[in-house]
Amino acid sequence: DAGGASLAALASDILAKLPSSFKVDDVKAKYPVRHDQSMNTVLVQECIRFNRLLSVVRSSLTALSDAVQGLVVMTAALETVGAALQANRVPPSWHAAAYPSLKPLGSWVADLCERIDFLNRWVADGPPASFWLSGFFFTQAFLTGTLQNFARKTRLPIDTIEFEFEVMSNHAG
């Protein structure tokens, strides 16, 4: 039917936009666990988390496409995924595997791709000069890693250091 065809097309479109999974062993080789560089561990953990999410998204979209074509049974879980996609919402199973987000489906997929691109650039080019804080899956690990790096570099106990923030004016003149 037309609804099934459009749902299969939507699933196919999202699948085509998804980036490849991270080759975690390659990331671990390039960024090994080091006492003086906690960000290596943060990077590897982020790659693992995003791979898990990509796996959930890919498998549900593939199964949904197969079910729409009559190749597998349309389960209640797949019906839930299909209904969410048709309503431009992120399916609950994706939310359960993902970082917090209130974005509608299209924006969520674009945001996911941007987050993975951020990590891919980090893997390819080394740590960036500035980090996209809200682009992390688990921001607390990044913040803790930053404190660990500073504590180890300065030989200060980690429980004696903390972040300090200064609110700056955004006026241009």
C-alpha positions in Angstrom: 0.0 0.0 0.0 1.0 3.7 -0.4 1.5 4.1 3.4 3.9 1.2 3.5 5.7 2.4 0.5 6.2 5.9 1.9 7.3 4.4 5.2 9.8 2.2 3.5 11.1 5.2 1.5 11.5 7.2 4.8 13.3 4.3 6.4 15.6 4.0 3.4 16.2 7.8 3.3 17.3 7.8 7.0 19.5 4.7 6.5 21.2 6.4 3.6 22.0 9.5 5.8 23.5 7.5 8.6 27.3 7.6 8.8 29.4 4.5 9.2 30.0 3.1 12.6 33.3 3.8 14.2 36.1 1.3 13.9 36.7 1.2 17.7 39.9 -0.9 17.5 41.4 1.6 15.1 40.4 4.5 17.4 41.9 2.6 20.4 45.1 2.1 18.5 45.4 5.7 17.5 44.3 7.0 20.9 45.5 4.5 23.5 44.7 4.7 27.2 47.3 7.1 28.7 47.7 8.4 32.2 48.4 11.9 30.9 45.6 12.0 28.3 42.1 11.2 29.7 40.5 12.5 26.5 41.6 9.3 24.7 39.4 7.3 26.9 36.5 9.8 26.5 36.8 9.6 22.7 36.8 5.8 22.7 33.8 5.6 25.0 31.9 8.1 22.9 32.6 6.1 19.8 31.3 3.0 21.5 28.1 4.7 22.7 27.4 6.1 19.2 28.0 2.7 17.6 25.4 1.2 20.0 22.9 3.9 19.0 23.7 3.5 15.3 23.1 -0.2 15.6 19.7 0.3 17.2 18.7 2.8 14.5 20.0 0.7 11.6 18.5 -2.6 12.8 15.1 -1.1 13.5 15.0 0.7 10.1 16.1 -2.5 8.3 13.6 -4.6 10.1 10.8 -2.1 9.5 11.7 -2.0 5.7 11.6 -5.8 5.7 8.3 -5.9 7.5 6.7 -3.4 5.2 7.8 -5.5 2.2 6.3 -8.6 3.9 9.7 -10.3 4.4 9.4 -10.5 8.2 6.5 -10.2 10.7 5.4 -6.7 11.6 5.8 -6.8 15.4 4.3 -4.3 17.9 7.8 -2.8 18.4 8.2 -2.2 14.6 4.7 -0.7 14.4 5.8 1.7 17.2 8.8 2.6 15.2 6.8 3.1 12.0 4.1 5.2 13.7 6.8 7.5 15.2 8.5 7.9 11.9 5.2 8.8 10.2 4.5 11.4 12.9 8.1 12.9 12.5 9.0 11.7 16.0 12.1 9.8 17.2 11.0 6.3 18.0 11.0 5.4 21.8 13.6 2.6 21.2 16.0 5.2 19.7 15.4 7.6 22.6 16.2 4.7 25.0 19.6 4.2 23.3 20.4 7.9 22.8 21.4 11.1 24.5 18.6 13.4 25.7 17.0 15.3 22.9 13.6 16.9 22.2 14.2 17.4 18.4 11.7 16.1 15.9 12.9 13.2 13.7 14.5 15.1 10.8 16.4 17.5 13.1 17.4 14.6 15.3 18.9 12.6 12.4 20.8 15.7 11.2 22.0 16.3 14.8 23.1 12.7 15.1 25.1 13.0 11.9 26.7 16.2 13.1 27.7 14.7 16.4 29.3 11.7 14.6 31.1 14.1 12.2 32.5 16.0 15.2 34.0 12.7 16.5 35.2 11.6 13.1 37.1 14.9 12.7 38.6 14.3 16.2 39.7 10.8 15.2 41.1 11.9 11.9 42.8 15.2 12.9 43.4 14.9 16.7 41.7 16.7 19.5 40.0 19.9 18.4 41.0 23.4 19.6 37.5 23.7 21.1 35.0 21.0 21.9 31.3 20.9 21.2 30.2 20.3 24.7 26.5 19.5 24.0 27.6 17.2 21.2 28.9 14.6 23.6 26.8 11.6 24.4 28.0 11.6 28.1 29.2 15.2 28.8 30.1 14.4 32.4 32.9 12.0 31.2 34.4 14.8 29.1 34.3 17.3 32.0 35.8 14.7 34.4 38.5 13.9 31.8 39.3 17.6 31.5 39.8 17.9 35.2 41.9 14.7 35.3 44.2 16.0 32.6 44.7 19.3 34.4 45.2 17.6 37.8 47.8 15.3 36.4 49.6 18.0 34.5 49.8 20.3 37.5 50.1 17.5 40.1 47.2 18.8 42.1 44.7 16.5 43.8 41.6 16.3 41.5 39.3 17.0 44.4 40.9 20.4 44.9 40.2 21.7 41.4 36.9 22.8 39.9 35.7 24.7 36.9 35.2 28.4 37.2 32.9 30.3 34.8 32.7 34.0 33.9 29.6 35.2 32.2 30.7 37.5 29.4 28.7 40.2 27.6 27.8 39.4 24.0 27.6 43.0 23.0 29.7 43.9 19.9 30.4 47.4 20.9 
